[in-house]
Amino acid sequence: MPLNRTISILSDNRTADPQRFQCEHGLSVLLQTPSAKILMDTGASGLFAANAAQMGIDLSDVDYVFLSHGHYDHTGGLKTFLDLNIKAKIIVSRGAVSGQFCSERGGLHSISSDWPLDQMQGRTIYVEDTMALAEGIHIIARIPGTHPRPMGNRLLSVRSDEGQAPDDFSHEIALYADGLLYTGCAHNGLENILEACPWPVDTVIGGFHLLDSDARHQYESDEQLAALAGRLAHRCPQVSYYTGHCTGDNAFRILQSVLGSSLQQFFCGQQIVIDLHQRVNNMKKIVIIDGGPRPNMNTAQILRKFAEGAQSVSEDIEVKTVRLYDLDYKGCMSCMACKVKGKASNICRFKDPLTPILEEIAQADGLVLGSPVYFGDVTGQMRTFLERLCFPWLSYNDYSLTAPKRMPVVLIETMNGTPERNNSNGYGSMEHCIAAALGTPERLIAYNTYQVKNYDRFELAGFSEEAKRNWRDKHWEEDLQKAFDAGRKMAGSVK
């Protein structure tokens, strides 16, 4: 199978060839990777299927149809697709299907779809949280709002029995597949979607919901658009962007004036082929182990910022994040299989979901461990992981510690204690093992972090939310920047 990705634009607001390909206010993109064929959104109607036929594309063997959010211009062609394809799984959030969505542009009107629920039965995967769909394919949910969201969202709402309410776009999801990030309309904001993606990105495609201002509505100014492009260029210099649909012509022009050839506009009927062979051959890998239980709290945010920094250095750096709380594994079983005479191994031989992660680390070029501090120590999940990682390195002949290869290591801790009230033992004796086998690690500590978002809900009188907030306002961005810089440093040392 050729090692490339083929992207086909089946539905968009613009067309490359009006004689052959019709256009509409909608978006549908077909992605073909070495491992899967994915239809990303279905446009506003069955037009995507007609354009696919014109391009000689068979939709009957598509593996997945991914629906980014609940608006009709991304989901209106679903029935047409299901009439053509009897096997593809439907990937969508429940909120996208159940929501009653409205727009005030041109007067208040519905922008919901008529969902073919009978045809969807038995073949729909409802997404609640970020999840792995297949090898190298992930769905990103619960996108944070750290950065500004598009101003065009102000005209979009959800109808309920209580009336109209602003759409918070919790129903929007994004798709990651082998280095490509599909944003749908990016209602949550392109920067937020990139931040929510812990995997290495080389290509971003989708609408960015950056509308052109007119006499009635003012959206992002030219200065704000240029600033956004500058931040993207700084944080993700290796990424190529393809956009259309809800990205206005003036917005595109301003973005491209900063991003240059890294940003291209797409059209109906266009095919984009990306050769992955050279990228794979040159790829270096950094493995990040997240030992925290909460996917969007302090440790996870710090690790995402580290990954962002590493990815900003080179497109030849792959960063893989593993959440230990998502795996069902055990600590060292004392089976001694790694110590058998003639068959000794410095990789744990016990087979469970942790095994392939340990094997990846053995071949990686950098390792990052992150954990909150509980009772002065790392989490139980991190401790049991470290048992499995480190025990095979230990020789009971001479008590030396030998890993499969040496590499740079960063140890990250987050804690609610202040520097003055720090009783953390950190990574304890395991830090000695890591230093002896891999090399002296760099340490990053984020102090006095928030334990919860709303202190009024919990019995936490021993903590002052105001003091926490003041500390966070002063230090949190510094902590994130230190993580970003550490990511850049590690990536620079391994590339």
C-alpha angles and dihedrals in degrees: 000000000000113000098234144094123239118201118193121189106217101167131021142135090258133049132210093208117022091191093060107021127048121209136208141170094281145082133234125159128180116212121195115188130170088265108034148013111226130183106209107204125333104236123234098300144356090295091104090063093051091051090047090054090049089054093048093248120151110214096184093085097049109132100204138015109206119200112197099197143340104272118118094235089068101034107029093099096053095105091051090052094048089051088057100039126046100178111045119110115233115229114199142131119253090235091059091057098041100040125103102216127195139183129206095202105117092002130319110304140150120268095179125119133238098241117213091225095170092057092044094056114113096007104065126103108200111209119218102158138012106293145172112250098181138331106316093359121104137171116220117211138167092040110199125236099225093129129043117284121223115285090226088074089076090080094051124088146162123238121221138156087277092055133251121347130177113269109249091191094227084142092064119100133178132216128226120193124172096321098327121110118199113200103185100205095335091228087160090057129266093251092052092050092050090049091051091054111084094182126088112274124201099160132037120189133175143067116310097202092232101146127197114248119241138178092286103037133038119202132166113342122232088255092053092048092050090049091051091051090049092054091049092049091050099045100035108024092155096058125104115209128208118185144166138128105067096016105102122229093244092045089052091049093052093045092049092049086067103029096041117187090354087081122060133173119232131212139192110281095025123131123199119194119195118193109218098182098092092042092053094046093053098038121129118196133220116187118207118197114202110201095178124107099220117070097206105034133094103300093043092049092050092049092048089053090050089052090048091053093049093048092050091066102062142348086230092070116093114197117195120189120200120194108209093200088063092059129079103217142133136231123247109321093200088233089142091215089136090058102049111132112257091009102060114149135189089211120074112257098201109113120228137109090294093060098082090047092055090048090052092050090053089062098035126112098217138016131207124187121192129182141155114239115251119183090345095307142080118274121283090248091056092047094052090046090053091051090057092044100046108032094071088055092060118092115206088199097068102354091243121148117225125174123194088258138351120249142160114279133196121194115202127192130182120194142166091228122097123234088261093051100041114140094162120141086191113195091344118192090354089069088063090052091049093048093049096045104033108016138273107312127226113235129215122184127188109199133202095013125176113269094193136007095235116037092185091072096059142055095254103130091141089072129064111222090199091054090047091050093048091050092047092049089054102039114019098081088047090053091050091048091051089053091048091050091047089053091052090048094052093045090049090053096052104036 
